[in-house]
Amino acid sequence: MPAAYVFAYVSTKHFYFLNFLSKGRSSSLHGSSETFALPDSFYEQLQSSGERQNLETENVTVVEGEVATISCRVKNNDDSVIQLLNPNRQTIYFRDFRPLKDSRFQLVNFSSSELRVSLTNVSIHDEGRYFCQLYTDPPQEAYTTITVLIPPNNLVIDVQKDTYVEGEEVEMNCTAMASKPAAVIRWYKGNQELEGSKTEVEAMDNKMFRVRSQISVTVLREDDEVPFVCLVDHPAVKDLETRQYIDVQYKPAVMVSVVYPQGLTREGEPLELSCRAVGKPRPEKVTWLRVDDELPDHVLIEDEKLFISSLNKTDNGTYRCEASNSVGSSSADYTLFVYDTRAAEEGPLGVDHAVIGGVVAVVVFAMLCLLIILGRYFARHKGTYFTHEAKGADDAADADTAIINAEGGQNSCEEKKEYFI
């Protein structure tokens, strides 16, 4: 292996001959290359050439295992040489030649205005700053940063047990392993978002993080077989989630309904009651009883149903249906009142009479109000009545003088007196 390397730089305007001595081979990220030890003055010239920068590039963000593309672009190039270096300043590509022995780097495009290189199967070790150099006078340099995203490789929900009794508090922990950057964990119960009670972020090796989120929920019977969802928000992955189903046990809910009759319970007619009990675990059986008394002898019970073939007054009372399981017991009541046959038949007429009586009462009340109003009106507008004989009564001092005045003011021996009563 020669002790010296000759690097020739050719430009349409200039010709430079540079002789760089190397101490030998050095390792690269994923291979080896010949190291060209450039003098410090060369890098100083690169730093001082910012105002005349014709070199452009941009940062790259890539998910681990995918392909990153690095592009070094030149504006107004004069056929100057372009090269790409890795974070250790080892040459990846010099023009269209690859000194670095890492086959993951492949040339995508080379021209006088662009050097574009792809890096396949990116790993966290490839992250860092890559340099584009343009050998002008003075030389120019631009850098691009490769950021590698790593999605969580595992998402796990931990619960203390799988079966809970209604009213108990459930504590769940969701852990997102080894992600970069740190994942954000969100909780859902069905479609309803829940607020986590505690979140821990732990830094790991290789710039990765472990995230742990915890929730505490008091479970109800409505939560039985409803999924609790741990969802991850991360730029490297979409729709990453895991689900946990909780088995919730609860005591029975009991309801009593009348199958027959639909109306009044009449004496001599049959009665059928049905008891429905829903619980988890399922109630083994239901029990009928009469509160504060024994069931009549003619009552027939079949599973959850109660039958009375012919009702009578002695059947009156409160009938209770009870159901139980391993969680607890519940009951529901039905109060029976047996009507006699005649009262049952006249029931509809009684309703009509009540309606008619109400209408009559309203009419009578309206008439009384009208009479009171008319009486007050006539009392305030009382009329004054005159007869022919009583003309001029307004000017008379008394009734006799009024009658005399009515006769034309002449006194008559036969005085006529007339009074209006």
Disulfide bonds with the S-S distance in Angstrom:
Cys72-Cys132 1.80
Cys174-Cys230 1.81
Cys275-Cys321 1.82
